[in-house]
Amino acid sequence: MSLRRTLNTSLRKATGFEIRRASIPETAKPKPKAAEKAPRPKPIGFRETKNPELDRLLRKPVFIMSPVRSGSTLLRVLVGGHSKLHAPHELHIRRLSVGYGTSISKKAMDALDLDTADLEHLLWDRVMHRELVKHGGEFIVEKTPSNAFAWKRIAACWPDARYIFLLRHPASIARSWHESDPEKRSEEEATADALRYMKAVERARGGLTGHLVRYEDLTADPEQALKGICSFLDLEFEPQMLEYGQREKSDMKRGLGDWREKILSGSVQPGRELPSLDEVPELLRPMCEAWGYTKDAEGAHSA
């Protein structure tokens, strides 16, 4: 007989009570700790590939450099309608990393003159090439907004890459970024965070050669905007590029680009009314100046 049973037998005889294990209410149970976010990898040194013909499967990849909430999903589904272009959802390749399982594996790679960055570039290129081959087309178009933070490395990885710079009124970007998740980001936080992306794109514009597209022009006259992109890419414009609503939307995934009703409508929707100058937060005014959004709402992006 167990000790608890013996004690309960004696207690029942003496008091009419017995010992039982207390049940803890769900509300009183300690909540499990939230999973900690994986630390961002530290920047590593990198170099331009010495032999692209040997080290790269992709040829002339296209990168859309844009801040968050600037219409990059709309642009990629439109250009993805071209028979020679494949534009998948955001791939976030810059967060794919490699490491050495043993010291001997590092020694082996050193003997091949391949450092960590070189190996990561091989991985990035292989992943994107696989996606291109799987879906067809001659050139891949990648639109992850955070690529702007790694523009130097992307240029080193693919010396023949081509770039499309997609801009939007800074205040519209900030407002849309806040509205996409108002509980996560206050208006002030959204403005500051969106500005980080804008500054990264502006640095990329200063260091790379590419083609400029404005969201306001894309939504007002998508055909003309696409003709300009096709000319830049040495491609003939194809009218079916405008008919993205008739194509499969299986790659519209939450967290990998826009997935809301406006983009899922299948047709280009008008952009929001541009803010007047006095509606622009002070923090964003220098960027408005740099991007030519210094006039009042009517024709604000014509500079």
QUILIN-V829231 format. One record per residue. N is the residue number from 1. RES is the residue in three letters. SS is DSSP state (h for helix, s for strand, l for the rest). PSI is psi in degrees with one decimal (999 if undefined). OMEGA is omega as a letter, one per 40 degrees, with the letter a starting at -180 (* if undefined). Layout:
{{N:RES:SS:PSI:OMEGA} {N:RES:SS:PSI:OMEGA}}
This chain:
{{1:MET:l:135.6:a} {2:SER:l:160.8:i} {3:LEU:h:-42.2:a} {4:ARG:h:-40.5:i} {5:ARG:h:-40.2:i} {6:THR:h:-44.6:i} {7:LEU:h:-40.9:a} {8:ASN:h:-36.0:i} {9:THR:h:-45.0:i} {10:SER:h:-41.2:a} {11:LEU:h:-40.0:a} {12:ARG:h:-41.4:i} {13:LYS:h:-39.7:a} {14:ALA:h:-38.2:a} {15:THR:h:-16.8:a} {16:GLY:l:3.7:i} {17:PHE:l:165.6:i} {18:GLU:l:167.6:a} {19:ILE:l:131.1:i} {20:ARG:l:153.8:i} {21:ARG:l:129.5:a} {22:ALA:l:139.9:i} {23:SER:l:134.6:a} {24:ILE:l:122.7:i} {25:PRO:l:149.0:a} {26:GLU:h:-37.8:a} {27:THR:h:-21.6:a} {28:ALA:h:-13.1:a} {29:LYS:l:138.9:i} {30:PRO:l:134.6:i} {31:LYS:l:141.1:i} {32:PRO:l:145.9:a} {33:LYS:l:139.2:i} {34:ALA:l:142.4:a} {35:ALA:l:131.5:a} {36:GLU:l:141.0:i} {37:LYS:l:139.7:i} {38:ALA:l:134.3:a} {39:PRO:l:143.2:i} {40:ARG:l:138.6:i} {41:PRO:l:143.1:i} {42:LYS:l:144.7:i} {43:PRO:l:140.2:i} {44:ILE:l:158.6:i} {45:GLY:l:148.8:i} {46:PHE:l:165.9:a} {47:ARG:l:156.9:i} {48:GLU:l:141.5:i} {49:THR:l:138.1:a} {50:LYS:l:-27.1:a} {51:ASN:l:81.7:a} {52:PRO:h:-33.9:i} {53:GLU:h:-33.1:i} {54:LEU:h:-42.4:a} {55:ASP:h:-12.9:a} {56:ARG:l:133.3:i} {57:LEU:l:-35.9:i} {58:LEU:l:147.1:i} {59:ARG:l:127.9:i} {60:LYS:l:53.3:i} {61:PRO:l:153.3:a} {62:VAL:s:130.5:i} {63:PHE:s:125.7:i} {64:ILE:s:113.8:i} {65:MET:s:112.4:a} {66:SER:s:156.4:i} {67:PRO:l:171.8:i} {68:VAL:l:156.0:i} {69:ARG:l:42.7:a} {70:SER:l:7.9:i} {71:GLY:l:17.4:a} {72:SER:h:-31.0:i} {73:THR:h:-42.8:i} {74:LEU:h:-45.9:a} {75:LEU:h:-40.7:a} {76:ARG:h:-33.0:i} {77:VAL:h:-27.3:i} {78:LEU:h:-50.2:a} {79:VAL:h:-27.4:i} {80:GLY:l:-11.0:i} {81:GLY:l:-8.8:i} {82:HIS:l:139.7:a} {83:SER:l:-21.3:a} {84:LYS:l:2.5:a} {85:LEU:s:139.4:i} {86:HIS:s:123.4:a} {87:ALA:l:90.5:a} {88:PRO:l:177.0:i} {89:HIS:l:173.0:a} {90:GLU:l:132.6:a} {91:LEU:l:-21.7:i} {92:HIS:l:43.4:a} {93:ILE:h:-29.2:a} {94:ARG:h:-12.9:i} {95:ARG:h:4.0:i} {96:LEU:l:124.3:a} {97:SER:l:162.2:i} {98:VAL:l:162.5:i} {99:GLY:l:172.8:a} {100:TYR:l:124.4:i} {101:GLY:l:-28.8:a} {102:THR:l:164.4:i} {103:SER:h:-29.8:a} {104:ILE:h:-31.4:i} {105:SER:h:-37.2:i} {106:LYS:h:-41.2:i} {107:LYS:h:-39.6:i} {108:ALA:h:-42.5:i} {109:MET:h:-36.3:i} {110:ASP:h:-39.1:i} {111:ALA:h:-24.0:i} {112:LEU:l:1.9:a} {113:ASP:l:43.1:i} {114:LEU:l:114.0:i} {115:ASP:l:-176.9:a} {116:THR:h:-44.8:a} {117:ALA:h:-41.4:i} {118:ASP:h:-43.5:a} {119:LEU:h:-38.9:i} {120:GLU:h:-38.7:i} {121:HIS:h:-39.7:i} {122:LEU:h:-41.4:i} {123:LEU:h:-47.6:i} {124:TRP:h:-47.2:a} {125:ASP:h:-40.2:a} {126:ARG:h:-41.9:i} {127:VAL:h:-45.9:a} {128:MET:h:-37.3:i} {129:HIS:h:-39.9:i} {130:ARG:h:-44.1:i} {131:GLU:h:-40.5:i} {132:LEU:h:-46.8:a} {133:VAL:h:-39.2:a} {134:LYS:h:-37.9:a} {135:HIS:h:-8.5:i} {136:GLY:l:169.4:a} {137:GLY:l:167.4:a} {138:GLU:l:-30.5:a} {139:PHE:s:142.0:i} {140:ILE:s:147.0:i} {141:VAL:s:120.3:a} {142:GLU:s:133.3:a} {143:LYS:l:16.2:a} {144:THR:l:120.1:a} {145:PRO:h:-35.9:a} {146:SER:h:-7.9:i} {147:ASN:h:-25.5:a} {148:ALA:h:-27.9:i} {149:PHE:h:-15.4:a} {150:ALA:h:29.2:a} {151:TRP:h:-35.1:i} {152:LYS:h:-39.8:a} {153:ARG:h:-38.1:i} {154:ILE:h:-41.3:i} {155:ALA:h:-34.5:i} {156:ALA:h:-34.7:a} {157:CYS:h:-44.8:a} {158:TRP:l:89.6:a} {159:PRO:l:-21.3:a} {160:ASP:l:11.2:a} {161:ALA:l:154.4:i} {162:ARG:s:150.8:a} {163:TYR:s:135.3:i} {164:ILE:s:121.8:i} {165:PHE:s:116.5:a} {166:LEU:s:116.2:a} {167:LEU:s:157.1:i} {168:ARG:l:159.3:i} {169:HIS:l:124.6:a} {170:PRO:h:-39.9:a} {171:ALA:h:-34.3:i} {172:SER:h:-38.0:i} {173:ILE:h:-51.0:a} {174:ALA:h:-42.7:a} {175:ARG:h:-43.4:i} {176:SER:h:-36.7:i} {177:TRP:h:-39.1:i} {178:HIS:h:-45.9:a} {179:GLU:h:-24.1:i} {180:SER:h:-25.1:i} {181:ASP:l:74.4:a} {182:PRO:l:-25.0:i} {183:GLU:l:-27.8:a} {184:LYS:l:-36.8:a} {185:ARG:l:120.3:i} {186:SER:l:170.7:i} {187:GLU:h:-40.9:a} {188:GLU:h:-42.9:i} {189:GLU:h:-40.1:i} {190:ALA:h:-39.9:i} {191:THR:h:-47.0:a} {192:ALA:h:-40.7:a} {193:ASP:h:-43.4:i} {194:ALA:h:-33.9:a} {195:LEU:h:-32.4:i} {196:ARG:h:-44.9:i} {197:TYR:h:-41.9:i} {198:MET:h:-44.2:a} {199:LYS:h:-37.6:i} {200:ALA:h:-42.2:i} {201:VAL:h:-39.8:i} {202:GLU:h:-38.2:i} {203:ARG:h:-40.8:i} {204:ALA:h:-40.2:i} {205:ARG:h:-34.0:a} {206:GLY:h:-22.0:a} {207:GLY:h:-10.1:a} {208:LEU:l:158.3:i} {209:THR:l:133.2:a} {210:GLY:l:-166.1:a} {211:HIS:s:132.3:a} {212:LEU:s:131.4:i} {213:VAL:s:137.4:i} {214:ARG:s:137.4:i} {215:TYR:h:-40.8:a} {216:GLU:h:-37.4:i} {217:ASP:h:-36.7:i} {218:LEU:h:-41.7:a} {219:THR:h:-28.4:a} {220:ALA:h:-38.8:a} {221:ASP:l:75.0:a} {222:PRO:h:-35.1:a} {223:GLU:h:-45.5:a} {224:GLN:h:-41.0:i} {225:ALA:h:-41.7:a} {226:LEU:h:-34.3:i} {227:LYS:h:-38.5:i} {228:GLY:h:-39.8:i} {229:ILE:h:-44.6:a} {230:CYS:h:-41.2:i} {231:SER:h:-42.7:i} {232:PHE:h:-37.4:a} {233:LEU:l:6.8:a} {234:ASP:l:44.3:i} {235:LEU:l:154.3:i} {236:GLU:l:137.2:i} {237:PHE:l:138.3:i} {238:GLU:l:121.7:a} {239:PRO:h:-28.6:a} {240:GLN:h:-10.5:i} {241:MET:h:-30.6:a} {242:LEU:h:-10.8:a} {243:GLU:l:45.5:a} {244:TYR:h:-22.3:i} {245:GLY:h:-19.2:a} {246:GLN:h:-2.5:a} {247:ARG:l:161.0:a} {248:GLU:l:141.8:a} {249:LYS:l:27.4:a} {250:SER:l:-18.0:a} {251:ASP:l:10.5:i} {252:MET:l:94.3:a} {253:LYS:l:135.3:i} {254:ARG:l:133.6:a} {255:GLY:l:-10.0:a} {256:LEU:l:39.2:a} {257:GLY:l:-179.2:a} {258:ASP:l:142.7:a} {259:TRP:l:14.5:a} {260:ARG:l:178.9:a} {261:GLU:h:-37.5:a} {262:LYS:h:-46.4:i} {263:ILE:h:-30.0:a} {264:LEU:h:-8.0:a} {265:SER:l:-25.0:i} {266:GLY:l:3.7:i} {267:SER:l:152.5:a} {268:VAL:l:123.1:a} {269:GLN:l:148.1:i} {270:PRO:l:145.1:i} {271:GLY:l:162.2:i} {272:ARG:l:158.7:i} {273:GLU:l:134.4:a} {274:LEU:l:144.7:a} {275:PRO:l:153.4:i} {276:SER:l:164.2:a} {277:LEU:h:-36.4:a} {278:ASP:h:-8.0:i} {279:GLU:h:-8.4:a} {280:VAL:l:125.3:i} {281:PRO:l:145.2:a} {282:GLU:h:-36.3:a} {283:LEU:h:-27.6:a} {284:LEU:h:-6.0:a} {285:ARG:h:-39.0:i} {286:PRO:h:-36.9:i} {287:MET:h:-36.8:i} {288:CYS:h:-40.0:i} {289:GLU:h:-45.2:a} {290:ALA:h:-32.4:a} {291:TRP:h:2.8:i} {292:GLY:l:16.1:i} {293:TYR:l:58.1:a} {294:THR:l:-13.0:i} {295:LYS:l:172.7:i} {296:ASP:l:177.6:a} {297:ALA:l:-42.5:a} {298:GLU:l:117.0:i} {299:GLY:l:29.1:a} {300:ALA:l:-22.4:a} {301:HIS:l:18.2:a} {302:SER:l:-9.0:a} {303:ALA:l:999:*}}
